[in-house]
Amino acid sequence: MAQYHKGSRTKQSGSGGKRRESRDKKKAHWGGFFAKIKLAGKETAAKKKGKEKGQAKTVSFANVASGASVKKVKITGVLESAADRHHARENIITKGTVIDTELGKCRVTSRPGQHGAINAVLVEKKAPPAQK
């Protein structure tokens, strides 16, 4: 079920008569529910029947690009989100979110609610453990 954001189709004119819209809202203008992609231990996905488009419900891995190579690494936490500061607390991942991975800090470049994969670029590499 999609959300349908729409006001009244009629409103009062200055003379007291009703003005009506000339057309209804197009299907492309309908609003949808926000897909909250959460960080979890195991990955789950939802796919529309008969469609190519799928979205992840929970994720645990990201494809991280650093230089010329791309590696699949485990996500250890959500650090900050540009979309909403509360998303970091709830471990919700959107485009632009800074995540903590095994390689270091990464910024999400994909839209996981649209196609289900987390693609990211390395922002800050973790320092190797100090040897004694």
C-alpha positions as CSV (number, residue, x, y, z in Angstrom):
1,M,0.0,0.0,0.0
2,A,1.4,3.4,-1.0
3,Q,1.0,6.6,0.9
4,Y,-1.0,9.1,-1.0
5,H,-0.2,12.7,-0.1
6,K,-3.0,14.9,-1.3
7,G,-5.0,17.9,-0.1
8,S,-8.5,18.8,-0.9
9,R,-9.4,18.9,-4.6
10,T,-11.7,21.9,-4.1
11,K,-11.1,25.2,-2.4
12,Q,-13.1,28.4,-1.9
13,S,-12.7,31.2,-4.4
14,G,-13.0,34.9,-3.3
15,S,-16.6,35.0,-4.5
16,G,-17.6,31.9,-2.5
17,G,-17.7,29.5,-5.5
18,K,-15.8,26.2,-5.6
19,R,-12.7,25.9,-7.7
20,R,-11.7,22.4,-8.8
21,E,-8.4,20.9,-10.0
22,S,-8.3,20.1,-13.7
23,R,-6.8,16.6,-13.3
24,D,-6.0,14.0,-10.6
25,K,-2.5,13.3,-9.3
26,K,-0.4,11.1,-11.5
27,K,0.8,7.7,-10.3
28,A,4.4,8.9,-10.6
29,H,3.7,11.6,-7.9
30,W,2.4,9.2,-5.3
31,G,4.5,8.9,-2.1
32,G,5.8,5.6,-0.7
33,F,6.8,4.3,2.7
34,F,10.4,4.8,3.7
35,A,12.5,1.6,3.5
36,K,14.4,1.3,6.7
37,I,17.5,-0.7,5.9
38,K,18.9,-1.9,9.2
39,L,22.3,-3.3,10.3
40,A,21.8,-6.9,11.5
41,G,23.6,-10.2,11.9
42,K,22.0,-11.9,8.9
43,E,20.8,-10.5,5.6
44,T,17.1,-10.5,4.5
45,A,15.6,-9.1,1.4
46,A,12.2,-8.4,-0.1
47,K,11.5,-8.7,-3.8
48,K,8.5,-7.6,-5.7
49,K,6.8,-10.5,-7.5
50,G,7.7,-10.5,-11.2
51,K,9.9,-7.5,-10.9
52,E,13.7,-7.0,-11.1
53,K,13.7,-4.4,-8.3
54,G,14.4,-5.7,-4.8
55,Q,15.3,-4.1,-1.5
56,A,17.2,-5.3,1.5
57,K,15.5,-5.3,4.9
58,T,18.7,-6.0,6.9
59,V,22.3,-6.0,5.8
60,S,25.6,-7.1,7.3
61,F,28.1,-6.7,4.4
62,A,29.2,-3.8,2.1
63,N,31.1,-3.6,-1.1
64,V,33.9,-1.2,-0.3
65,A,36.0,0.5,-3.1
66,S,39.5,1.6,-2.1
67,G,41.7,2.6,-5.0
68,A,41.3,0.2,-7.9
69,S,40.0,-2.7,-5.8
70,V,36.6,-3.6,-4.4
71,K,36.2,-5.9,-1.4
72,K,33.2,-7.3,0.4
73,V,33.6,-6.5,4.1
74,K,31.6,-6.9,7.2
75,I,29.8,-3.8,8.6
76,T,30.5,-3.3,12.3
77,G,28.4,-0.2,13.0
78,V,26.7,2.9,11.8
79,L,28.6,6.1,12.8
80,E,26.6,9.0,11.4
81,S,23.9,9.8,8.9
82,A,23.5,12.9,6.8
83,A,19.8,12.2,6.3
84,D,18.8,12.1,10.0
85,R,20.9,12.1,13.2
86,H,18.6,9.5,14.8
87,H,19.4,6.9,12.0
88,A,22.8,6.3,13.5
89,R,21.2,5.3,16.8
90,E,18.7,3.0,15.1
91,N,21.4,1.5,12.8
92,I,19.5,2.6,9.7
93,I,21.6,2.8,6.5
94,T,20.8,5.3,3.7
95,K,22.9,7.0,1.0
96,G,25.5,9.2,2.5
97,T,25.7,7.3,5.8
98,V,29.1,6.8,7.3
99,I,29.6,3.2,8.4
100,D,32.3,1.5,10.3
101,T,33.7,-1.6,8.6
102,E,36.6,-4.0,9.1
103,L,38.7,-1.8,6.7
104,G,37.8,1.5,8.4
105,K,35.3,4.3,8.0
106,C,33.3,4.2,4.7
107,R,30.6,6.4,3.1
108,V,27.6,4.7,1.4
109,T,27.3,5.6,-2.2
110,S,24.3,3.4,-3.2
111,R,20.7,3.6,-2.3
112,P,20.0,0.3,-0.4
113,G,16.3,0.9,-0.2
114,Q,16.1,0.9,-4.0
115,H,18.3,-2.1,-5.0
116,G,19.4,-3.8,-1.8
117,A,23.2,-3.7,-2.1
118,I,25.5,-1.5,0.0
119,N,28.2,0.1,-2.0
120,A,30.7,2.3,-0.2
121,V,34.0,4.2,-0.6
122,L,36.7,4.1,2.0
123,V,37.0,7.4,3.8
124,E,39.5,6.6,6.6
125,K,41.5,3.5,6.8
126,K,42.0,1.7,10.2
127,A,45.5,1.7,11.6
128,P,47.1,-1.7,11.9
129,P,47.5,-2.9,15.5
130,A,50.8,-1.8,17.1
131,Q,53.4,-4.4,17.6
132,K,55.6,-4.6,20.7
